């Protein structure tokens, strides 16, 4: 059994793991131990369960079977397995986007003062257009006349957005945001995504028994599917959420288990889709519920988040983040959570067992994600506020069941600044009148900023929790790389104080520090949830159109990394970044492709010639940083930029 | 820490807003809402509000929405810990300050409080237009807005004098601890006013809005921008109005706030006190906020930070200076003094230096000047060291700028300059010496001309001239190393070692379809542009005549054909040339403009080619002189069998390599053989035919085809047995 300090670098996590151990509550780390040794064929991608002639597996040592029953070799099997993960990841983000677009179609009211969020005036059951400016920009992209009444624009836009999912031909509208040169590359390769659902279906089709046997072709189809996520489903999710939930602006927040309150009703929202949790934010301030909480002996209602739902409500409201992916069980283990309300994605089935050890009520809200024996309150956007209020009421009423002697909330909590978006970047650099990316481009050109890094992704108990994220990011900012973050990676770094503006003076290299000091930003910018990786794509496109850093996304001195990934969504994100020209490093264990030398070599070498980006795999944060910096320096050299200051 | 600046600026903006708001309330009460408010003689109402918001403020009532907008722009003061981004906020605070200062000063006019004593106040449209013309025609390279007071009167005077000497218009005003630079200058009897380029605007910081009003009006007037097109107006002032703020003495919150507004307009602020600096660029062209504690350096620091290009229109040397004198020789009988040639050790060397090591305009003579020569002595050693600093200067540009010394010196009457590097030969005539020309004038003219012609890359130029033998010897060693490094860089390069060639369309002005493709092993046909020069020229001017072409995969590496090159040539030759072979004379050779140093021409009868250089006036075995041949080769058309080339191309491995290279050459003038000397010898050894040079006929024995045929068979020239050239 692994030592607690090997399980996580985070003290709150360590402390709560000790509590779990003492109380005999197994967590994912224990289950990982129980899984040892994990299946070698699975790790190498050599096990095929596609048809009923199998399961087949290829002997990685070249002594036994070199082909499955159908004749599929290691290349085909590994590529198909990988492609299916791409399809699944894409389907998750894109289905999220669809739900948001659907919610937008129900909007009947446009908020007249979008800048001043006066919540008191809102009709609780309604979603509203909160960012009219962004609504019009999106509408213009879809060729909608923006002179029309705003309600009508919203209706027409959501119809067009929903059509993107079922589109059969042509190109996804948001792909036009990419620089011309990038679009030409896609066109030449035939991987410009045509319709969001179509690309998922077509990819799955190609991987069924006896269809595509050319691993390179399978990967090309996979990239097209991944692009339909990054420049399609995810981008729709992000942008429409901004329109109906409000665009984030720089905001302070707090993070780690210490945000749970001993004297308040603790409601934890967990999952990925903010359309319900947004309503939970409002409902947690409902006077009726607050009064009820008082009556039950609580000082108030404390909402906190886990995973990307947390990131969404953090970005828009500064709601506290209780933890990232590996802390979901531990939040319950504190004994202080009345309700954990979950929506979709990354919700461990084990939560039910953990919650059963405490008074905590686990409540599912989405018909796509249910647990046997767990109470379900179906969420529909039409009665969103009502649903949220109903769930929170359960929490408030559950407060009196909390067993005080079993409560142990770790003290650890950390301040942070979040709320960065592609729009905020322009504003924070130039203000209202000079909003521009120019200072960012010039900071890179002049060598104050070496380059940009997107450090994103999950946690994985196979690696010491949060270690790779934080060490990698520290290494990058020390070398003047401005780091953009999303998802659980951002939460990991936030816990270590890297999302504080003060972190620049403590950790950043001279040039980056100078920029952070001039602008007043942390050296690590939190861009939101994992669907918000699309913000990185659009920001990068803005950098190109601002000029001076090449003509294509692949020209930018930038690199991506998912140091502790576990989800299929991470693979899809990796693929849409690589297919957009970004060099991307994966930590934890590599994709399950190592069993195919050809496929591995293709993904880590040859593909760069084709799409401008490629994958690399590394197991330590120092190595990841080295690889990323070497790539950034290579791109600086190609652009003939000045040496880093 | 920039946060301190942000905090001060935002605090200041709140204070100015409060002042504007109170003044507005007072005026509203005392004069009523329909009372007319206006600056004198302007069609731009409140110019800042007009340009940014498109509003036309004519009455006190009209002020209210502007004031409301300013209040909406006012951000929170950044917190001590866990602060939110403040740069954009500070710029917003700055703009709010400018709106409020405009309101305050306009109301002051309504109350008869402006202009202040000795001050011009608001600049009228007439003044703005006349300044604008001077801005456009270059008489005014820039504008300084000085705020505060110098530590003493003498410093105040020396700063404005220095600005005057560079034709920089200085707006002076504001004050520090009750003391204004205006009074310092009045006390020192400095004449002020538009004609003197020293214009007092007012004694408080709020009146600093007047020069900014003028700047923003110029965006509307000269930029032709629409009122309300805020971002474009501000980009115009950033890119076109070369103004900066110079703050003397301590900064208070209001100066920071006004400075933030100036920065939003693209104008950097330079202070003589120990303030936190903001160096990153983007809102301003270079640094936004800097300090320079040394008053002697402060003006040149301002010029550098704003990127003002000072042009020296009149070169102060005692002899006429013009391109007309370029070809003039100084003969022995008129010789006053000479350097180099065979007379003494002499060289020239231009190098790049860090900005803080170069004092612009500095010319130093180390050793005796030319008037120290004793009777009868007519030569002395010379090391001409030119040091250039520039934000865009690169090591690769050194040889390009150095090569200009030749031309720049020849422009001076009675100066002869021949050769380059340590092969120079400079002569000064007795007449020129008598007119007072001394060594320092070489530095003066080089400084002026480098600024004039290379202002894009040379920010600062200084010249050091050494005339003691021991100094020259020592420095020459360093220079030689640099020369060798430069040669080394190109000599090691092959066409295969790079992935990019450069185009040259410089000559399309007279040969519209011609385009040169320059590779490491094939320089431009004019002989003046190597691949490195093409590369450097592209860096100096990204949209200029030398564009990079990524070669990609070759279609035919023997002939030197690349698809990307073909595509580029097709597009840029007005679609007249579809295919170009870099290494062939016979199959789609490059076209020629008219500038070629040599012509390579086929002589089918002997299965070879002849080469004739421009300097050779005699007859060639083709039956045509250079001039006659040139008439049919030039004009941007491809003529198989005829090719214009640079001399050095003859010594390249890629010289018509598709047809067998140098071994095809059957005739060339002796002068060309001599000029290429060692390089040609080395090349014939490389092709394993050490006797080849002698086998190539020249005009000393051959000027007709018959003589040539006979000569070649006697010499057993390799071309006779090579594959048929046609």
HADDOCK unambig.tbl for C-alpha pairs under 7 A between the chains (distance, minus, plus):
assign (segid A and resid 250 and name CA) (segid B and resid 84 and name CA) 6.36 0.50 0.50
assign (segid A and resid 417 and name CA) (segid B and resid 84 and name CA) 7.00 0.50 0.50
assign (segid A and resid 427 and name CA) (segid B and resid 88 and name CA) 5.85 0.50 0.50
assign (segid A and resid 428 and name CA) (segid B and resid 85 and name CA) 6.24 0.50 0.50
assign (segid A and resid 428 and name CA) (segid B and resid 86 and name CA) 6.96 0.50 0.50
assign (segid A and resid 428 and name CA) (segid B and resid 87 and name CA) 6.00 0.50 0.50
assign (segid A and resid 428 and name CA) (segid B and resid 88 and name CA) 4.27 0.50 0.50
assign (segid A and resid 429 and name CA) (segid B and resid 87 and name CA) 5.96 0.50 0.50
assign (segid A and resid 429 and name CA) (segid B and resid 88 and name CA) 5.14 0.50 0.50
assign (segid A and resid 430 and name CA) (segid B and resid 88 and name CA) 4.78 0.50 0.50
assign (segid A and resid 430 and name CA) (segid B and resid 91 and name CA) 6.75 0.50 0.50
assign (segid A and resid 430 and name CA) (segid B and resid 283 and name CA) 6.76 0.50 0.50
assign (segid A and resid 431 and name CA) (segid B and resid 88 and name CA) 3.62 0.50 0.50
assign (segid A and resid 431 and name CA) (segid B and resid 89 and name CA) 5.88 0.50 0.50
assign (segid A and resid 431 and name CA) (segid B and resid 91 and name CA) 5.64 0.50 0.50
assign (segid A and resid 431 and name CA) (segid B and resid 92 and name CA) 5.46 0.50 0.50
assign (segid A and resid 432 and name CA) (segid B and resid 92 and name CA) 6.26 0.50 0.50
assign (segid A and resid 433 and name CA) (segid B and resid 230 and name CA) 6.33 0.50 0.50
assign (segid A and resid 433 and name CA) (segid B and resid 231 and name CA) 5.44 0.50 0.50
assign (segid A and resid 434 and name CA) (segid B and resid 231 and name CA) 5.77 0.50 0.50
assign (segid A and resid 434 and name CA) (segid B and resid 264 and name CA) 6.96 0.50 0.50
assign (segid A and resid 438 and name CA) (segid B and resid 282 and name CA) 5.01 0.50 0.50
assign (segid A and resid 439 and name CA) (segid B and resid 281 and name CA) 5.75 0.50 0.50
assign (segid A and resid 439 and name CA) (segid B and resid 282 and name CA) 3.85 0.50 0.50
assign (segid A and resid 439 and name CA) (segid B and resid 283 and name CA) 6.38 0.50 0.50
assign (segid A and resid 442 and name CA) (segid B and resid 281 and name CA) 6.35 0.50 0.50
assign (segid A and resid 442 and name CA) (segid B and resid 282 and name CA) 6.02 0.50 0.50
assign (segid A and resid 443 and name CA) (segid B and resid 280 and name CA) 6.51 0.50 0.50
assign (segid A and resid 500 and name CA) (segid B and resid 82 and name CA) 6.03 0.50 0.50
assign (segid A and resid 501 and name CA) (segid B and resid 82 and name CA) 6.00 0.50 0.50
assign (segid A and resid 501 and name CA) (segid B and resid 83 and name CA) 6.58 0.50 0.50
assign (segid A and resid 502 and name CA) (segid B and resid 82 and name CA) 6.96 0.50 0.50
assign (segid A and resid 515 and name CA) (segid B and resid 280 and name CA) 6.49 0.50 0.50
assign (segid A and resid 517 and name CA) (segid B and resid 1 and name CA) 6.53 0.50 0.50
assign (segid A and resid 517 and name CA) (segid B and resid 2 and name CA) 5.78 0.50 0.50
assign (segid A and resid 518 and name CA) (segid B and resid 2 and name CA) 5.32 0.50 0.50
assign (segid A and resid 518 and name CA) (segid B and resid 87 and name CA) 6.53 0.50 0.50
assign (segid A and resid 518 and name CA) (segid B and resid 278 and name CA) 5.97 0.50 0.50
assign (segid A and resid 519 and name CA) (segid B and resid 85 and name CA) 5.79 0.50 0.50
assign (segid A and resid 519 and name CA) (segid B and resid 86 and name CA) 5.83 0.50 0.50
assign (segid A and resid 519 and name CA) (segid B and resid 87 and name CA) 4.58 0.50 0.50
assign (segid A and resid 520 and name CA) (segid B and resid 3 and name CA) 6.93 0.50 0.50
assign (segid A and resid 520 and name CA) (segid B and resid 84 and name CA) 6.42 0.50 0.50
assign (segid A and resid 520 and name CA) (segid B and resid 85 and name CA) 4.21 0.50 0.50
assign (segid A and resid 520 and name CA) (segid B and resid 86 and name CA) 5.21 0.50 0.50
assign (segid A and resid 520 and name CA) (segid B and resid 87 and name CA) 6.49 0.50 0.50
assign (segid A and resid 521 and name CA) (segid B and resid 84 and name CA) 6.79 0.50 0.50
assign (segid A and resid 521 and name CA) (segid B and resid 85 and name CA) 5.10 0.50 0.50
